């Protein structure tokens, strides 16, 4: 049943094999997240999602950040997690923001004042990661 859910929910970019995606793997390993932050239409960041688990195995308060570097909304890969044994990337914020450089988007006044703030949602990915809503 969980594999069928993963396949139907996360399988759009893998011909229906959602269990083989990063999101499907995390879902099957830790179950459904307690909260999900979805930011698919940001101007300065690649589309991303942050999954927060109150309990994941023997651990508490763990997060997973997925992003879509190819701008295909259904195809998210894991970029960073604070879970022991999973992908940990100290440069995740820079890589998430790399969209600005590739698309040559000019900085808004808001970004010049606060380079970590996203101009579309007004929220910072770093704050959303450490303080899930």
N, CA, C and O atoms as a Tinker XYZ file with bonds, in Angstrom:
   532  protein
     1  N      0.826000   -1.196000    0.000000    73     2
     2  CA     0.000000    0.000000    0.000000    64     1     3
     3  C      0.872000    1.264000    0.000000    63     2     4     5
     4  O      0.586000    2.214000   -0.728000    81     3
     5  N      1.934000    1.275000    0.814000    73     3     6
     6  CA     2.827000    2.433000    0.854000    64     5     7
     7  C      3.572000    2.588000   -0.469000    63     6     8     9
     8  O      3.784000    3.710000   -0.930000    81     7
     9  N      3.970000    1.476000   -1.084000    73     7    10
    10  CA     4.661000    1.548000   -2.372000    64     9    11
    11  C      3.721000    2.091000   -3.439000    63    10    12    13
    12  O      4.132000    2.896000   -4.274000    81    11
    13  N      2.471000    1.662000   -3.419000    73    11    14
    14  CA     1.490000    2.169000   -4.386000    64    13    15
    15  C      1.295000    3.670000   -4.210000    63    14    16    17
    16  O      1.177000    4.399000   -5.195000    81    15
    17  N      1.261000    4.140000   -2.956000    73    15    18
    18  CA     1.133000    5.579000   -2.710000    64    17    19
    19  C      2.363000    6.323000   -3.235000    63    18    20    21
    20  O      2.226000    7.351000   -3.898000    81    19
    21  N      3.556000    5.813000   -2.944000    73    19    22
    22  CA     4.791000    6.451000   -3.415000    64    21    23
    23  C      4.828000    6.481000   -4.938000    63    22    24    25
    24  O      5.214000    7.487000   -5.533000    81    23
    25  N      4.429000    5.384000   -5.565000    73    23    26
    26  CA     4.421000    5.340000   -7.029000    64    25    27
    27  C      3.461000    6.369000   -7.610000    63    26    28    29
    28  O      3.801000    7.056000   -8.573000    81    27
    29  N      2.267000    6.483000   -7.038000    73    27    30
    30  CA     1.286000    7.420000   -7.590000    64    29    31
    31  C      1.614000    8.871000   -7.244000    63    30    32    33
    32  O      1.312000    9.770000   -8.028000    81    31
    33  N      2.219000    9.111000   -6.098000    73    31    34
    34  CA     2.495000   10.488000   -5.673000    64    33    35
    35  C      3.801000   11.046000   -6.221000    63    34    36    37
    36  O      3.889000   12.243000   -6.495000    81    35
    37  N      4.809000   10.208000   -6.385000    73    35    38
    38  CA     6.145000   10.697000   -6.746000    64    37    39
    39  C      6.683000   10.095000   -8.039000    63    38    40    41
    40  O      7.848000   10.306000   -8.377000    81    39
    41  N      5.858000    9.351000   -8.765000    73    39    42
    42  CA     6.340000    8.625000   -9.931000    64    41    43
    43  C      6.220000    9.320000  -11.267000    63    42    44    45
    44  O      6.517000    8.711000  -12.294000    81    43
    45  N      5.796000   10.572000  -11.298000    73    43    46
    46  CA     5.585000   11.252000  -12.582000    64    45    47
    47  C      6.857000   11.342000  -13.417000    63    46    48    49
    48  O      6.790000   11.282000  -14.644000    81    47
    49  N      7.999000   11.482000  -12.783000    73    47    50
    50  CA     9.235000   11.616000  -13.564000    64    49    51
    51  C      9.977000   10.287000  -13.709000    63    50    52    53
    52  O     11.043000   10.252000  -14.323000    81    51
    53  N      9.454000    9.220000  -13.173000    73    51    54
    54  CA    10.087000    7.895000  -13.279000    64    53    55
    55  C      9.129000    6.872000  -13.883000    63    54    56    57
    56  O      9.178000    5.694000  -13.529000    81    55
    57  N      8.270000    7.308000  -14.781000    73    55    58
    58  CA     7.312000    6.406000  -15.426000    64    57    59
    59  C      6.519000    5.584000  -14.420000    63    58    60    61
    60  O      6.324000    4.382000  -14.598000    81    59
    61  N      6.066000    6.246000  -13.366000    73    59    62
    62  CA     5.221000    5.584000  -12.382000    64    61    63
    63  C      5.948000    4.869000  -11.270000    63    62    64    65
    64  O      5.305000    4.256000  -10.417000    81    63
    65  N      7.268000    4.926000  -11.247000    73    63    66
    66  CA     8.047000    4.237000  -10.214000    64    65    67
    67  C      8.485000    5.226000   -9.131000    63    66    68    69
    68  O      9.677000    5.467000   -8.944000    81    67
    69  N      7.519000    5.787000   -8.433000    73    67    70
    70  CA     7.803000    6.784000   -7.407000    64    69    71
    71  C      8.618000    6.256000   -6.248000    63    70    72    73
    72  O      9.321000    7.021000   -5.587000    81    71
    73  N      8.538000    4.960000   -5.990000    73    71    74
    74  CA     9.319000    4.372000   -4.900000    64    73    75
    75  C     10.817000    4.463000   -5.187000    63    74    76    77
    76  O     11.630000    4.348000   -4.270000    81    75
    77  N     11.189000    4.668000   -6.454000    73    75    78
    78  CA    12.598000    4.772000   -6.831000    64    77    79
    79  C     13.117000    6.208000   -6.794000    63    78    80    81
    80  O     14.295000    6.442000   -7.066000    81    79
    81  N     12.265000    7.163000   -6.465000    73    79    82
    82  CA    12.694000    8.558000   -6.368000    64    81    83
    83  C     13.166000    8.850000   -4.951000    63    82    84    85
    84  O     12.921000    8.067000   -4.034000    81    83
    85  N     13.843000    9.980000   -4.776000    73    83    86
    86  CA    14.289000   10.365000   -3.434000    64    85    87
    87  C     13.103000   10.576000   -2.497000    63    86    88    89
    88  O     13.132000   10.146000   -1.344000    81    87
    89  N     12.059000   11.240000   -2.997000    73    87    90
    90  CA    10.881000   11.457000   -2.153000    64    89    91
    91  C     10.218000   10.135000   -1.799000    63    90    92    93
    92  O      9.801000    9.932000   -0.658000    81    91
    93  N     10.120000    9.240000   -2.769000    73    91    94
    94  CA     9.532000    7.934000   -2.508000    64    93    95
    95  C     10.335000    7.138000   -1.497000    63    94    96    97
    96  O      9.770000    6.490000   -0.615000    81    95
    97  N     11.643000    7.184000   -1.622000    73    95    98
    98  CA    12.525000    6.483000   -0.681000    64    97    99
    99  C     12.324000    6.998000    0.746000    63    98   100   101
   100  O     12.165000    6.210000    1.678000    81    99
   101  N     12.333000    8.316000    0.912000    73    99   102
   102  CA    12.163000    8.898000    2.253000    64   101   103
   103  C     10.775000    8.570000    2.796000    63   102   104   105
   104  O     10.629000    8.240000    3.974000    81   103
   105  N      9.761000    8.658000    1.944000    73   103   106
   106  CA     8.400000    8.328000    2.377000    64   105   107
   107  C      8.317000    6.873000    2.845000    63   106   108   109
   108  O      7.737000    6.589000    3.893000    81   107
   109  N      8.892000    5.961000    2.074000    73   107   110
   110  CA     8.832000    4.547000    2.441000    64   109   111
   111  C      9.667000    4.244000    3.685000    63   110   112   113
   112  O      9.307000    3.369000    4.473000    81   111
   113  N     10.754000    4.944000    3.861000    73   111   114
   114  CA    11.624000    4.676000    5.010000    64   113   115
   115  C     11.082000    5.265000    6.311000    63   114   116   117
   116  O     11.146000    4.621000    7.358000    81   115
   117  N     10.537000    6.512000    6.247000    73   115   118
   118  CA    10.138000    7.205000    7.472000    64   117   119
   119  C      8.637000    7.468000    7.576000    63   118   120   121
   120  O      8.169000    7.965000    8.600000    81   119
   121  N      7.885000    7.144000    6.539000    73   119   122
   122  CA     6.450000    7.392000    6.560000    64   121   123
   123  C      6.125000    8.804000    6.103000    63   122   124   125
   124  O      7.005000    9.535000    5.649000    81   123
   125  N      4.861000    9.187000    6.222000    73   123   126
   126  CA     4.475000   10.536000    5.791000    64   125   127
   127  C      5.047000   11.593000    6.738000    63   126   128   129
   128  O      5.062000   11.386000    7.952000    81   127
   129  N      5.513000   12.716000    6.202000    73   127   130
   130  CA     6.034000   13.782000    7.068000    64   129   131
   131  C      4.902000   14.433000    7.856000    63   130   132   133
   132  O      3.742000   14.401000    7.444000    81   131
   133  N      5.257000   15.023000    8.993000    73   131   134
   134  CA     4.261000   15.735000    9.795000    64   133   135
   135  C      3.886000   17.072000    9.174000    63   134   136   137
   136  O      2.722000   17.473000    9.211000    81   135
   137  N      4.867000   17.763000    8.604000    73   135   138
   138  CA     4.585000   19.015000    7.899000    64   137   139
   139  C      5.389000   19.036000    6.604000    63   138   140   141
   140  O      6.466000   18.447000    6.510000    81   139
   141  N      4.838000   19.729000    5.611000    73   139   142
   142  CA     5.506000   19.892000    4.321000    64   141   143
   143  C      5.413000   21.361000    3.928000    63   142   144   145
   144  O      4.329000   21.943000    3.905000    81   143
   145  N      6.557000   21.950000    3.622000    73   143   146
   146  CA     6.609000   23.307000    3.081000    64   145   147
   147  C      6.890000   23.159000    1.593000    63   146   148   149
   148  O      7.918000   22.602000    1.209000    81   147
   149  N      5.987000   23.651000    0.752000    73   147   150
   150  CA     6.163000   23.568000   -0.698000    64   149   151
   151  C      6.387000   24.968000   -1.249000    63   150   152   153
   152  O      5.574000   25.869000   -1.040000    81   151
   153  N      7.489000   25.138000   -1.947000    73   151   154
   154  CA     7.791000   26.394000   -2.629000    64   153   155
   155  C      8.204000   26.033000   -4.056000    63   154   156   157
   156  O      9.382000   25.825000   -4.343000    81   155
   157  N      7.214000   25.965000   -4.936000    73   155   158
   158  CA     7.463000   25.547000   -6.314000    64   157   159
   159  C      7.565000   26.722000   -7.277000    63   158   160   161
   160  O      7.938000   26.527000   -8.434000    81   159
   161  N      7.247000   27.932000   -6.837000    73   159   162
   162  CA     7.198000   29.080000   -7.749000    64   161   163
   163  C      8.014000   30.263000   -7.262000    63   162   164   165
   164  O      7.604000   31.410000   -7.441000    81   163
   165  N      9.149000   30.010000   -6.658000    73   163   166
   166  CA     9.979000   31.099000   -6.156000    64   165   167
   167  C     10.749000   31.747000   -7.300000    63   166   168   169
   168  O     11.011000   31.115000   -8.323000    81   167
   169  N     11.102000   32.988000   -7.119000    73   167   170
   170  CA    11.827000   33.699000   -8.166000    64   169   171
   171  C     13.334000   33.527000   -8.058000    63   170   172   173
   172  O     14.031000   33.549000   -9.073000    81   171
   173  N     13.843000   33.358000   -6.861000    73   171   174
   174  CA    15.288000   33.318000   -6.659000    64   173   175
   175  C     15.826000   31.937000   -6.312000    63   174   176   177
   176  O     17.037000   31.766000   -6.171000    81   175
   177  N     14.952000   30.957000   -6.172000    73   175   178
   178  CA    15.369000   29.615000   -5.773000    64   177   179
   179  C     14.750000   28.591000   -6.708000    63   178   180   181
   180  O     13.691000   28.820000   -7.293000    81   179
   181  N     15.426000   27.459000   -6.839000    73   179   182
   182  CA    14.806000   26.342000   -7.540000    64   181   183
   183  C     13.562000   25.915000   -6.763000    63   182   184   185
   184  O     13.477000   26.163000   -5.560000    81   183
   185  N     12.602000   25.281000   -7.424000    73   183   186
   186  CA    11.457000   24.740000   -6.679000    64   185   187
   187  C     11.959000   23.779000   -5.599000    63   186   188   189
   188  O     12.856000   22.972000   -5.840000    81   187
   189  N     11.364000   23.879000   -4.403000    73   187   190
   190  CA    11.818000   23.016000   -3.317000    64   189   191
   191  C     10.681000   22.667000   -2.377000    63   190   192   193
   192  O      9.642000   23.325000   -2.345000    81   191
   193  N     10.916000   21.600000   -1.606000    73   191   194
   194  CA    10.012000   21.178000   -0.541000    64   193   195
   195  C     10.849000   20.809000    0.669000    63   194   196   197
   196  O     11.938000   20.248000    0.543000    81   195
   197  N     10.329000   21.131000    1.836000    73   195   198
   198  CA    10.964000   20.737000    3.091000    64   197   199
   199  C      9.985000   19.841000    3.829000    63   198   200   201
   200  O      8.861000   20.243000    4.128000    81   199
   201  N     10.420000   18.631000    4.116000    73   199   202
   202  CA     9.610000   17.694000    4.886000    64   201   203
   203  C     10.144000   17.669000    6.306000    63   202   204   205
   204  O     11.350000   17.549000    6.525000    81   203
   205  N      9.241000   17.784000    7.269000    73   203   206
   206  CA     9.618000   17.769000    8.679000    64   205   207
   207  C      8.951000   16.586000    9.369000    63   206   208   209
   208  O      7.752000   16.352000    9.221000    81   207
   209  N      9.749000   15.856000   10.118000    73   207   210
   210  CA     9.256000   14.712000   10.882000    64   209   211
   211  C      9.420000   14.993000   12.368000    63   210   212   213
   212  O     10.511000   15.336000   12.825000    81   211
   213  N      8.341000   14.848000   13.116000    73   211   214
   214  CA     8.460000   14.932000   14.575000    64   213   215
   215  C      9.270000   13.744000   15.080000    63   214   216   217
   216  O     10.086000   13.872000   15.993000    81   215
   217  N      9.027000   12.580000   14.464000    73   215   218
   218  CA     9.776000   11.371000   14.800000    64   217   219
   219  C     10.075000   10.625000   13.507000    63   218   220   221
   220  O      9.182000   10.361000   12.702000    81   219
   221  N     11.356000   10.287000   13.324000    73   219   222
   222  CA    11.793000    9.500000   12.166000    64   221   223
   223  C     12.694000    8.395000   12.699000    63   222   224   225
   224  O     13.860000    8.631000   13.017000    81   223
   225  N     12.151000    7.196000   12.794000    73   223   226
   226  CA    12.896000    6.114000   13.427000    64   225   227
   227  C     13.133000    6.472000   14.888000    63   226   228   229
   228  O     12.201000    6.898000   15.571000    81   227
   229  N     14.353000    6.310000   15.380000    73   227   230
   230  CA    14.632000    6.642000   16.782000    64   229   231
   231  C     14.912000    8.135000   17.007000    63   230   232   233
   232  O     15.155000    8.556000   18.138000    81   231
   233  N     14.879000    8.927000   15.940000    73   231   234
   234  CA    15.242000   10.338000   16.029000    64   233   235
   235  C     14.009000   11.236000   16.049000    63   234   236   237
   236  O     12.937000   10.851000   15.582000    81   235
   237  N     14.175000   12.423000   16.589000    73   235   238
   238  CA    13.086000   13.399000   16.608000    64   237   239
   239  C     13.525000   14.674000   15.903000    63   238   240   241
   240  O     14.714000   14.982000   15.817000    81   239
   241  N     12.532000   15.409000   15.399000    73   239   242
   242  CA    12.739000   16.727000   14.804000    64   241   243
   243  C     13.751000   16.685000   13.655000    63   242   244   245
   244  O     14.788000   17.347000   13.707000    81   243
   245  N     13.442000   15.904000   12.623000    73   243   246
   246  CA    14.338000   15.757000   11.472000    64   245   247
   247  C     13.697000   16.337000   10.223000    63   246   248   249
   248  O     12.476000   16.327000   10.069000    81   247
   249  N     14.550000   16.846000    9.329000    73   247   250
   250  CA    14.084000   17.533000    8.131000    64   249   251
   251  C     14.799000   17.017000    6.885000    63   250   252   253
   252  O     15.948000   16.576000    6.932000    81   251
   253  N     14.074000   17.090000    5.771000    73   251   254
   254  CA    14.615000   16.718000    4.464000    64   253   255
   255  C     14.252000   17.826000    3.489000    63   254   256   257
   256  O     13.097000   18.245000    3.421000    81   255
   257  N     15.229000   18.296000    2.740000    73   255   258
   258  CA    14.986000   19.332000    1.740000    64   257   259
   259  C     15.199000   18.728000    0.356000    63   258   260   261
   260  O     16.276000   18.221000    0.041000    81   259
   261  N     14.158000   18.791000   -0.457000    73   259   262
   262  CA    14.197000   18.302000   -1.832000    64   261   263
   263  C     14.129000   19.507000   -2.758000    63   262   264   265
   264  O     13.491000   20.508000   -2.433000    81   263
   265  N     14.788000   19.414000   -3.915000    73   263   266
   266  CA    14.677000   20.502000   -4.881000    64   265   267
   267  C     14.619000   19.944000   -6.287000    63   266   268   269
   268  O     14.926000   18.776000   -6.527000    81   267
   269  N     14.220000   20.803000   -7.212000    73   267   270
   270  CA    14.073000   20.406000   -8.605000    64   269   271
   271  C     15.004000   21.267000   -9.459000    63   270   272   273
   272  O     14.583000   22.301000   -9.976000    81   271
   273  N     16.266000   20.852000   -9.611000    73   271   274
   274  CA    17.231000   21.680000  -10.342000    64   273   275
   275  C     16.948000   21.781000  -11.834000    63   274   276   277
   276  O     17.492000   22.657000  -12.508000    81   275
   277  N     16.109000   20.902000  -12.354000    73   275   278
   278  CA    15.791000   20.940000  -13.784000    64   277   279
   279  C     14.464000   21.632000  -14.045000    63   278   280   281
   280  O     13.973000   21.655000  -15.174000    81   279
   281  N     13.883000   22.202000  -12.976000    73   279   282
   282  CA    12.652000   22.981000  -13.061000    64   281   283
   283  C     11.443000   22.140000  -13.460000    63   282   284   285
   284  O     10.436000   22.689000  -13.909000    81   283
   285  N     11.523000   20.834000  -13.306000    73   283   286
   286  CA    10.388000   19.956000  -13.561000    64   285   287
   287  C      9.744000   19.694000  -12.207000    63   286   288   289
   288  O     10.333000   19.035000  -11.351000    81   287
   289  N      8.545000   20.204000  -12.017000    73   287   290
   290  CA     7.920000   20.217000  -10.692000    64   289   291
   291  C      7.767000   18.828000  -10.076000    63   290   292   293
   292  O      7.792000   18.698000   -8.852000    81   291
   293  N      7.611000   17.803000  -10.884000    73   291   294
   294  CA     7.390000   16.474000  -10.325000    64   293   295
   295  C      8.686000   15.742000   -9.976000    63   294   296   297
   296  O      8.640000   14.697000   -9.328000    81   295
   297  N      9.830000   16.265000  -10.389000    73   295   298
   298  CA    11.097000   15.545000  -10.223000    64   297   299
   299  C     11.986000   16.230000   -9.189000    63   298   300   301
   300  O     12.819000   17.069000   -9.531000    81   299
   301  N     11.803000   15.869000   -7.941000    73   299   302
   302  CA    12.584000   16.454000   -6.857000    64   301   303
   303  C     13.651000   15.466000   -6.398000    63   302   304   305
   304  O     13.399000   14.265000   -6.307000    81   303
   305  N     14.837000   15.980000   -6.111000    73   303   306
   306  CA    15.906000   15.165000   -5.554000    64   305   307
   307  C     16.280000   15.738000   -4.191000    63   306   308   309
   308  O     16.079000   16.923000   -3.925000    81   307
   309  N     16.820000   14.889000   -3.345000    73   307   310
   310  CA    17.188000   15.360000   -2.013000    64   309   311
   311  C     18.455000   16.206000   -2.119000    63   310   312   313
   312  O     19.429000   15.816000   -2.763000    81   311
   313  N     18.420000   17.357000   -1.479000    73   311   314
   314  CA    19.562000   18.268000   -1.477000    64   313   315
   315  C     20.252000   18.272000   -0.121000    63   314   316   317
   316  O     21.475000   18.388000   -0.042000    81   315
   317  N     19.464000   18.146000    0.955000    73   315   318
   318  CA    20.045000   18.228000    2.294000    64   317   319
   319  C     19.086000   17.627000    3.313000    63   318   320   321
   320  O     17.867000   17.651000    3.141000    81   319
   321  N     19.669000   17.088000    4.377000    73   319   322
   322  CA    18.898000   16.593000    5.508000    64   321   323
   323  C     19.741000   16.734000    6.761000    63   322   324   325
   324  O     20.970000   16.769000    6.697000    81   323
   325  N     19.075000   16.815000    7.894000    73   323   326
   326  CA    19.810000   16.781000    9.159000    64   325   327
   327  C     19.690000   15.402000    9.816000    63   326   328   329
   328  O     19.977000   15.242000   11.002000    81   327
   329  N     19.262000   14.413000    9.031000    73   327   330
   330  CA    19.122000   13.040000    9.518000    64   329   331
   331  C     20.442000   12.292000    9.356000    63   330   332   333
   332  O     21.027000   12.268000    8.274000    81   331
   333  N     20.893000   11.694000   10.426000    73   331   334
   334  CA    22.106000   10.894000   10.411000    64   333   335
   335  C     21.977000    9.779000    9.372000    63   334   336   337
   336  O     20.981000    9.056000    9.354000    81   335
   337  N     22.975000    9.642000    8.515000    73   335   338
   338  CA    22.972000    8.592000    7.505000    64   337   339
   339  C     22.329000    8.980000    6.188000    63   338   340   341
   340  O     22.385000    8.210000    5.230000    81   339
   341  N     21.718000   10.155000    6.115000    73   339   342
   342  CA    21.123000   10.631000    4.865000    64   341   343
   343  C     21.998000   11.750000    4.293000    63   342   344   345
   344  O     22.981000   12.153000    4.916000    81   343
   345  N     21.645000   12.240000    3.126000    73   343   346
   346  CA    22.420000   13.284000    2.453000    64   345   347
   347  C     22.527000   14.519000    3.342000    63   346   348   349
   348  O     21.518000   15.062000    3.794000    81   347
   349  N     23.752000   14.950000    3.586000    73   347   350
   350  CA    23.984000   16.188000    4.329000    64   349   351
   351  C     24.897000   17.060000    3.480000    63   350   352   353
   352  O     25.995000   16.649000    3.104000    81   351
   353  N     24.437000   18.253000    3.185000    73   351   354
   354  CA    25.121000   19.125000    2.246000    64   353   355
   355  C     25.258000   20.506000    2.882000    63   354   356   357
   356  O     24.276000   21.241000    2.978000    81   355
   357  N     26.448000   20.860000    3.311000    73   355   358
   358  CA    26.648000   22.147000    3.988000    64   357   359
   359  C     26.472000   23.333000    3.047000    63   358   360   361
   360  O     26.326000   24.465000    3.507000    81   359
   361  N     26.482000   23.096000    1.744000    73   359   362
   362  CA    26.342000   24.170000    0.751000    64   361   363
   363  C     24.931000   24.210000    0.156000    63   362   364   365
   364  O     24.730000   24.763000   -0.926000    81   363
   365  N     23.958000   23.630000    0.855000    73   363   366
   366  CA    22.618000   23.481000    0.293000    64   365   367
   367  C     21.952000   24.803000   -0.042000    63   366   368   369
   368  O     21.273000   24.904000   -1.064000    81   367
   369  N     22.128000   25.815000    0.787000    73   367   370
   370  CA    21.460000   27.090000    0.532000    64   369   371
   371  C     22.000000   27.739000   -0.744000    63   370   372   373
   372  O     21.234000   28.287000   -1.536000    81   371
   373  N     23.298000   27.677000   -0.938000    73   371   374
   374  CA    23.903000   28.233000   -2.156000    64   373   375
   375  C     23.417000   27.468000   -3.390000    63   374   376   377
   376  O     23.087000   28.080000   -4.406000    81   375
   377  N     23.373000   26.144000   -3.308000    73   375   378
   378  CA    22.924000   25.347000   -4.449000    64   377   379
   379  C     21.448000   25.571000   -4.745000    63   378   380   381
   380  O     21.042000   25.572000   -5.907000    81   379
   381  N     20.650000   25.759000   -3.714000    73   379   382
   382  CA    19.231000   26.036000   -3.911000    64   381   383
   383  C     19.037000   27.385000   -4.591000    63   382   384   385
   384  O     18.131000   27.557000   -5.406000    81   383
   385  N     19.885000   28.324000   -4.252000    73   383   386
   386  CA    19.800000   29.673000   -4.794000    64   385   387
   387  C     20.492000   29.795000   -6.151000    63   386   388   389
   388  O     20.368000   30.834000   -6.800000    81   387
   389  N     21.194000   28.800000   -6.585000    73   387   390
   390  CA    21.954000   28.848000   -7.830000    64   389   391
   391  C     21.084000   29.168000   -9.041000    63   390   392   393
   392  O     21.604000   29.564000  -10.084000    81   391
   393  N     19.781000   29.004000   -8.920000    73   391   394
   394  CA    18.866000   29.332000  -10.022000    64   393   395
   395  C     19.047000   30.776000  -10.457000    63   394   396   397
   396  O     18.999000   31.075000  -11.650000    81   395
   397  N     19.253000   31.671000   -9.508000    73   395   398
   398  CA    19.406000   33.087000   -9.832000    64   397   399
   399  C     20.565000   33.295000  -10.796000    63   398   400   401
   400  O     20.449000   34.068000  -11.747000    81   399
   401  N     21.666000   32.621000  -10.563000    73   399   402
   402  CA    22.831000   32.785000  -11.426000    64   401   403
   403  C     22.600000   32.193000  -12.810000    63   402   404   405
   404  O     23.019000   32.776000  -13.810000    81   403
   405  N     21.941000   31.049000  -12.879000    73   403   406
   406  CA    21.731000   30.393000  -14.168000    64   405   407
   407  C     20.752000   31.158000  -15.037000    63   406   408   409
   408  O     20.914000   31.205000  -16.256000    81   407
   409  N     19.745000   31.754000  -14.434000    73   407   410
   410  CA    18.744000   32.474000  -15.210000    64   409   411
   411  C     19.079000   33.956000  -15.353000    63   410   412   413
   412  O     18.361000   34.699000  -16.022000    81   411
   413  N     20.160000   34.376000  -14.728000    73   411   414
   414  CA    20.613000   35.765000  -14.778000    64   413   415
   415  C     19.532000   36.744000  -14.322000    63   414   416   417
   416  O     19.323000   37.797000  -14.926000    81   415
   417  N     18.864000   36.373000  -13.259000    73   415   418
   418  CA    17.859000   37.249000  -12.668000    64   417   419
   419  C     18.593000   38.343000  -11.906000    63   418   420   421
   420  O     19.510000   38.057000  -11.137000    81   419
   421  N     18.197000   39.582000  -12.114000    73   419   422
   422  CA    18.861000   40.668000  -11.402000    64   421   423
   423  C     18.335000   40.742000   -9.982000    63   422   424   425
   424  O     17.177000   40.413000   -9.723000    81   423
   425  N     19.177000   41.168000   -9.073000    73   423   426
   426  CA    18.775000   41.298000   -7.676000    64   425   427
   427  C     17.764000   42.416000   -7.513000    63   426   428   429
   428  O     17.907000   43.495000   -8.087000    81   427
   429  N     16.753000   42.143000   -6.732000    73   427   430
   430  CA    15.810000   43.192000   -6.378000    64   429   431
   431  C     16.398000   43.988000   -5.221000    63   430   432   433
   432  O     17.397000   43.579000   -4.629000    81   431
   433  N     15.795000   45.103000   -4.902000    73   431   434
   434  CA    16.275000   45.879000   -3.761000    64   433   435
   435  C     16.204000   45.050000   -2.492000    63   434   436   437
   436  O     17.088000   45.140000   -1.640000    81   435
   437  N     15.163000   44.245000   -2.361000    73   435   438
   438  CA    15.026000   43.417000   -1.173000    64   437   439
   439  C     16.186000   42.440000   -1.057000    63   438   440   441
   440  O     16.719000   42.240000    0.034000    81   439
   441  N     16.580000   41.831000   -2.166000    73   439   442
   442  CA    17.686000   40.887000   -2.118000    64   441   443
   443  C     19.009000   41.577000   -1.838000    63   442   444   445
   444  O     19.887000   40.982000   -1.212000    81   443
   445  N     19.175000   42.806000   -2.280000    73   443   446
   446  CA    20.411000   43.517000   -1.968000    64   445   447
   447  C     20.492000   43.828000   -0.482000    63   446   448   449
   448  O     21.575000   43.836000    0.103000    81   447
   449  N     19.332000   44.086000    0.128000    73   447   450
   450  CA    19.315000   44.364000    1.560000    64   449   451
   451  C     19.459000   43.088000    2.381000    63   450   452   453
   452  O     20.095000   43.090000    3.435000    81   451
   453  N     18.874000   42.014000    1.903000    73   451   454
   454  CA    18.917000   40.740000    2.616000    64   453   455
   455  C     19.080000   39.624000    1.586000    63   454   456   457
   456  O     18.076000   39.131000    1.070000    81   455
   457  N     20.301000   39.209000    1.270000    73   455   458
   458  CA    20.534000   38.265000    0.181000    64   457   459
   459  C     19.948000   36.876000    0.390000    63   458   460   461
   460  O     19.917000   36.089000   -0.556000    81   459
   461  N     19.489000   36.547000    1.576000    73   459   462
   462  CA    18.902000   35.225000    1.789000    64   461   463
   463  C     17.382000   35.241000    1.691000    63   462   464   465
   464  O     16.767000   34.176000    1.741000    81   463
   465  N     16.771000   36.372000    1.559000    73   463   466
   466  CA    15.312000   36.445000    1.526000    64   465   467
   467  C     14.811000   36.248000    0.102000    63   466   468   469
   468  O     15.339000   36.840000   -0.840000    81   467
   469  N     13.811000   35.430000   -0.045000    73   467   470
   470  CA    13.215000   35.181000   -1.349000    64   469   471
   471  C     12.205000   36.279000   -1.649000    63   470   472   473
   472  O     11.396000   36.634000   -0.792000    81   471
   473  N     12.249000   36.815000   -2.858000    73   471   474
   474  CA    11.399000   37.957000   -3.177000    64   473   475
   475  C      9.950000   37.573000   -3.425000    63   474   476   477
   476  O      9.069000   38.422000   -3.290000    81   475
   477  N      9.672000   36.329000   -3.780000    73   475   478
   478  CA     8.296000   35.947000   -4.081000    64   477   479
   479  C      7.498000   35.710000   -2.803000    63   478   480   481
   480  O      6.438000   36.309000   -2.617000    81   479
   481  N      7.993000   34.844000   -1.924000    73   479   482
   482  CA     7.231000   34.501000   -0.730000    64   481   483
   483  C      7.581000   35.376000    0.460000    63   482   484   485
   484  O      6.807000   35.454000    1.414000    81   483
   485  N      8.737000   36.040000    0.425000    73   483   486
   486  CA     9.171000   36.831000    1.565000    64   485   487
   487  C      9.713000   35.978000    2.694000    63   486   488   489
   488  O      9.979000   36.491000    3.782000    81   487
   489  N      9.882000   34.686000    2.459000    73   487   490
   490  CA    10.396000   33.781000    3.476000    64   489   491
   491  C     11.783000   33.303000    3.075000    63   490   492   493
   492  O     12.108000   33.227000    1.890000    81   491
   493  N     12.578000   32.990000    4.055000    73   491   494
   494  CA    13.923000   32.504000    3.804000    64   493   495
   495  C     13.941000   30.982000    3.893000    63   494   496   497
   496  O     13.439000   30.421000    4.867000    81   495
   497  N     14.513000   30.297000    2.889000    73   495   498
   498  CA    14.575000   28.831000    2.958000    64   497   499
   499  C     15.283000   28.331000    4.215000    63   498   500   501
   500  O     14.893000   27.313000    4.786000    81   499
   501  N     16.305000   29.034000    4.640000    73   499   502
   502  CA    17.033000   28.620000    5.836000    64   501   503
   503  C     16.124000   28.663000    7.067000    63   502   504   505
   504  O     16.158000   27.757000    7.899000    81   503
   505  N     15.315000   29.715000    7.178000    73   503   506
   506  CA    14.377000   29.820000    8.293000    64   505   507
   507  C     13.312000   28.728000    8.199000    63   506   508   509
   508  O     12.953000   28.126000    9.211000    81   507
   509  N     12.809000   28.470000    6.999000    73   507   510
   510  CA    11.801000   27.426000    6.824000    64   509   511
   511  C     12.365000   26.047000    7.154000    63   510   512   513
   512  O     11.649000   25.189000    7.673000    81   511
   513  N     13.647000   25.832000    6.855000    73   511   514
   514  CA    14.259000   24.535000    7.148000    64   513   515
   515  C     14.372000   24.314000    8.656000    63   514   516   517
   516  O     14.024000   23.248000    9.163000    81   515
   517  N     14.856000   25.321000    9.359000    73   515   518
   518  CA    15.088000   25.157000   10.793000    64   517   519
   519  C     13.849000   25.416000   11.649000    63   518   520   521
   520  O     13.805000   25.017000   12.813000    81   519
   521  N     12.848000   26.080000   11.082000    73   519   522
   522  CA    11.610000   26.377000   11.808000    64   521   523
   523  C     10.407000   26.016000   10.941000    63   522   524   525
   524  O      9.712000   26.907000   10.451000    81   523
   525  N     10.152000   24.719000   10.745000    73   523   526
   526  CA     9.057000   24.303000    9.860000    64   525   527
   527  C      7.713000   24.815000   10.345000    63   526   528   529
   528  O      7.478000   24.960000   11.545000    81   527
   529  N      6.841000   25.084000    9.394000    73   527   530
   530  CA     5.513000   25.601000    9.712000    64   529   531
   531  C      4.447000   24.614000    9.298000    63   530   532
   532  O      3.259000   24.874000    9.486000    81   531
